[in-house]
Amino acid sequence: MSTDTEDQATLYTDGACLGNPGPGGWAVIIDRAGQRKELSGGWAGTTNNRMELKAVIEGLKSLSDPHRVHIVTDSRYIHDALVQGWLRRWQSNGWKTASKAAVKNQDLWKELAGLIRKHQVSIEWTRGHQGHAENERCDSLARKAASKPRLTLDPSN
């Protein structure tokens, strides 16, 4: 992989749910070589954790070539799964937790795992709703997406 700044991207991500479960939205700001792009979407009948995952997935999917990707999220669920090695252990344990229960949101975790293999990923946790400009913008976009009428039902339902 080249070390060009064009091969670097920062993803600012957030998910929101109006009720949990309920209508949900996700948002990502992609900052690549000084160019910023915002993406958002949502599902009906979903959860906050699924929307957090979907934001990261859609951000990574938007990068057609391998990149060094820095993810900034307010989701401990995603941060800890990557930093503490939960995702790696879930995969090696046949998608079972340490207590032998099926991993929740397996469909999205599997998709995320495949996307992460394509890129060199680092992750940073930021406290939500504390004035971080990109996190606040993503929260606003995710809530707006969750509020749209006639959202498609979450495919896991």
Contacts in CASP RR format, 6 or more apart in sequence:
PFRMAT RR
TARGET T0000
AUTHOR 0000-0000-0000
METHOD contacts of the structure
MODEL  1
MSTDTEDQATLYTDGACLGNPGPGGWAVIIDRAGQRKELSGGWAGTTNNR
MELKAVIEGLKSLSDPHRVHIVTDSRYIHDALVQGWLRRWQSNGWKTASK
AAVKNQDLWKELAGLIRKHQVSIEWTRGHQGHAENERCDSLARKAASKPR
LTLDPSN
1 7 0 8 1.000
1 66 0 8 1.000
1 67 0 8 1.000
1 68 0 8 1.000
1 120 0 8 1.000
5 33 0 8 1.000
6 32 0 8 1.000
6 33 0 8 1.000
7 65 0 8 1.000
7 66 0 8 1.000
7 67 0 8 1.000
7 68 0 8 1.000
8 32 0 8 1.000
8 33 0 8 1.000
8 67 0 8 1.000
8 68 0 8 1.000
8 69 0 8 1.000
8 70 0 8 1.000
9 30 0 8 1.000
9 31 0 8 1.000
9 32 0 8 1.000
9 63 0 8 1.000
9 67 0 8 1.000
9 68 0 8 1.000
9 69 0 8 1.000
9 70 0 8 1.000
10 30 0 8 1.000
10 31 0 8 1.000
10 32 0 8 1.000
10 69 0 8 1.000
10 70 0 8 1.000
10 71 0 8 1.000
10 72 0 8 1.000
11 28 0 8 1.000
11 29 0 8 1.000
11 30 0 8 1.000
11 31 0 8 1.000
11 56 0 8 1.000
11 59 0 8 1.000
11 60 0 8 1.000
11 69 0 8 1.000
11 70 0 8 1.000
11 71 0 8 1.000
11 72 0 8 1.000
12 28 0 8 1.000
12 29 0 8 1.000
12 31 0 8 1.000
12 72 0 8 1.000
12 134 0 8 1.000
12 135 0 8 1.000
12 137 0 8 1.000
12 138 0 8 1.000
13 26 0 8 1.000
13 27 0 8 1.000
13 28 0 8 1.000
13 29 0 8 1.000
13 52 0 8 1.000
13 55 0 8 1.000
13 56 0 8 1.000
13 59 0 8 1.000
13 71 0 8 1.000
13 72 0 8 1.000
13 73 0 8 1.000
13 75 0 8 1.000
13 78 0 8 1.000
13 138 0 8 1.000
14 26 0 8 1.000
14 27 0 8 1.000
14 28 0 8 1.000
14 52 0 8 1.000
14 55 0 8 1.000
14 73 0 8 1.000
14 74 0 8 1.000
14 75 0 8 1.000
14 135 0 8 1.000
14 138 0 8 1.000
14 139 0 8 1.000
14 141 0 8 1.000
14 142 0 8 1.000
15 24 0 8 1.000
15 25 0 8 1.000
15 26 0 8 1.000
15 27 0 8 1.000
15 48 0 8 1.000
15 51 0 8 1.000
15 52 0 8 1.000
15 54 0 8 1.000
15 55 0 8 1.000
15 75 0 8 1.000
15 138 0 8 1.000
15 139 0 8 1.000
15 142 0 8 1.000
16 24 0 8 1.000
16 25 0 8 1.000
16 26 0 8 1.000
16 48 0 8 1.000
16 51 0 8 1.000
16 139 0 8 1.000
16 142 0 8 1.000
16 143 0 8 1.000
16 145 0 8 1.000
16 146 0 8 1.000
17 23 0 8 1.000
17 24 0 8 1.000
17 25 0 8 1.000
17 46 0 8 1.000
17 47 0 8 1.000
17 48 0 8 1.000
17 51 0 8 1.000
17 146 0 8 1.000
18 24 0 8 1.000
18 143 0 8 1.000
18 146 0 8 1.000
18 147 0 8 1.000
20 47 0 8 1.000
20 48 0 8 1.000
21 45 0 8 1.000
21 46 0 8 1.000
21 47 0 8 1.000
22 44 0 8 1.000
22 45 0 8 1.000
22 46 0 8 1.000
22 47 0 8 1.000
23 42 0 8 1.000
23 43 0 8 1.000
23 44 0 8 1.000
23 45 0 8 1.000
23 46 0 8 1.000
23 146 0 8 1.000
23 147 0 8 1.000
23 151 0 8 1.000
24 42 0 8 1.000
24 43 0 8 1.000
24 44 0 8 1.000
24 45 0 8 1.000
24 46 0 8 1.000
24 48 0 8 1.000
24 51 0 8 1.000
24 142 0 8 1.000
24 145 0 8 1.000
24 146 0 8 1.000
24 151 0 8 1.000
25 40 0 8 1.000
25 41 0 8 1.000
25 42 0 8 1.000
25 43 0 8 1.000
25 46 0 8 1.000
25 51 0 8 1.000
25 54 0 8 1.000
25 142 0 8 1.000
25 143 0 8 1.000
25 145 0 8 1.000
25 146 0 8 1.000
26 40 0 8 1.000
26 41 0 8 1.000
26 42 0 8 1.000
26 51 0 8 1.000
26 52 0 8 1.000
26 54 0 8 1.000
26 55 0 8 1.000
26 58 0 8 1.000
26 142 0 8 1.000
26 145 0 8 1.000
27 38 0 8 1.000
27 39 0 8 1.000
27 40 0 8 1.000
27 41 0 8 1.000
27 55 0 8 1.000
27 137 0 8 1.000
27 138 0 8 1.000
27 139 0 8 1.000
27 140 0 8 1.000
27 141 0 8 1.000
27 142 0 8 1.000
27 145 0 8 1.000
28 38 0 8 1.000
28 39 0 8 1.000
28 40 0 8 1.000
28 55 0 8 1.000
28 56 0 8 1.000
28 58 0 8 1.000
28 59 0 8 1.000
28 62 0 8 1.000
28 138 0 8 1.000
29 36 0 8 1.000
29 37 0 8 1.000
29 38 0 8 1.000
29 134 0 8 1.000
29 137 0 8 1.000
29 138 0 8 1.000
30 36 0 8 1.000
30 37 0 8 1.000
30 38 0 8 1.000
30 39 0 8 1.000
30 59 0 8 1.000
30 62 0 8 1.000
30 63 0 8 1.000
32 63 0 8 1.000
32 67 0 8 1.000
37 62 0 8 1.000
38 137 0 8 1.000
38 141 0 8 1.000
39 58 0 8 1.000
39 59 0 8 1.000
39 62 0 8 1.000
40 141 0 8 1.000
40 142 0 8 1.000
40 144 0 8 1.000
40 145 0 8 1.000
41 54 0 8 1.000
41 58 0 8 1.000
41 142 0 8 1.000
41 145 0 8 1.000
41 148 0 8 1.000
42 51 0 8 1.000
42 54 0 8 1.000
42 145 0 8 1.000
42 146 0 8 1.000
42 148 0 8 1.000
42 151 0 8 1.000
42 152 0 8 1.000
43 50 0 8 1.000
43 51 0 8 1.000
43 54 0 8 1.000
43 151 0 8 1.000
43 152 0 8 1.000
43 153 0 8 1.000
43 154 0 8 1.000
43 155 0 8 1.000
44 151 0 8 1.000
44 152 0 8 1.000
44 153 0 8 1.000
44 154 0 8 1.000
45 153 0 8 1.000
45 154 0 8 1.000
45 157 0 8 1.000
46 154 0 8 1.000
46 156 0 8 1.000
46 157 0 8 1.000
47 105 0 8 1.000
49 75 0 8 1.000
49 77 0 8 1.000
49 104 0 8 1.000
49 105 0 8 1.000
50 105 0 8 1.000
50 108 0 8 1.000
50 154 0 8 1.000
50 156 0 8 1.000
51 142 0 8 1.000
51 146 0 8 1.000
52 73 0 8 1.000
52 75 0 8 1.000
52 77 0 8 1.000
52 78 0 8 1.000
53 77 0 8 1.000
53 78 0 8 1.000
53 105 0 8 1.000
53 108 0 8 1.000
53 109 0 8 1.000
53 112 0 8 1.000
54 108 0 8 1.000
55 73 0 8 1.000
55 138 0 8 1.000
55 142 0 8 1.000
56 71 0 8 1.000
56 73 0 8 1.000
56 78 0 8 1.000
56 112 0 8 1.000
57 108 0 8 1.000
57 111 0 8 1.000
57 112 0 8 1.000
57 115 0 8 1.000
60 69 0 8 1.000
60 112 0 8 1.000
60 115 0 8 1.000
60 116 0 8 1.000
60 118 0 8 1.000
60 119 0 8 1.000
61 115 0 8 1.000
63 69 0 8 1.000
63 119 0 8 1.000
66 118 0 8 1.000
66 119 0 8 1.000
66 120 0 8 1.000
67 119 0 8 1.000
67 120 0 8 1.000
68 119 0 8 1.000
68 120 0 8 1.000
68 122 0 8 1.000
69 119 0 8 1.000
69 120 0 8 1.000
69 121 0 8 1.000
69 122 0 8 1.000
70 121 0 8 1.000
70 122 0 8 1.000
70 123 0 8 1.000
70 124 0 8 1.000
71 78 0 8 1.000
71 121 0 8 1.000
71 122 0 8 1.000
71 123 0 8 1.000
71 124 0 8 1.000
72 123 0 8 1.000
72 124 0 8 1.000
72 126 0 8 1.000
72 132 0 8 1.000
72 134 0 8 1.000
72 135 0 8 1.000
73 79 0 8 1.000
73 123 0 8 1.000
73 124 0 8 1.000
73 125 0 8 1.000
73 126 0 8 1.000
74 125 0 8 1.000
74 126 0 8 1.000
74 127 0 8 1.000
74 128 0 8 1.000
74 129 0 8 1.000
74 132 0 8 1.000
74 135 0 8 1.000
75 125 0 8 1.000
76 125 0 8 1.000
78 123 0 8 1.000
79 123 0 8 1.000
79 124 0 8 1.000
79 125 0 8 1.000
80 86 0 8 1.000
81 87 0 8 1.000
81 90 0 8 1.000
81 109 0 8 1.000
82 116 0 8 1.000
82 121 0 8 1.000
82 123 0 8 1.000
83 123 0 8 1.000
87 109 0 8 1.000
87 112 0 8 1.000
87 113 0 8 1.000
87 116 0 8 1.000
89 98 0 8 1.000
90 96 0 8 1.000
90 97 0 8 1.000
90 103 0 8 1.000
90 109 0 8 1.000
91 113 0 8 1.000
95 102 0 8 1.000
95 103 0 8 1.000
95 106 0 8 1.000
95 109 0 8 1.000
95 110 0 8 1.000
96 102 0 8 1.000
96 103 0 8 1.000
97 103 0 8 1.000
103 109 0 8 1.000
105 156 0 8 1.000
107 155 0 8 1.000
107 156 0 8 1.000
126 132 0 8 1.000
126 135 0 8 1.000
128 135 0 8 1.000
128 139 0 8 1.000
129 135 0 8 1.000
129 136 0 8 1.000
129 139 0 8 1.000
END
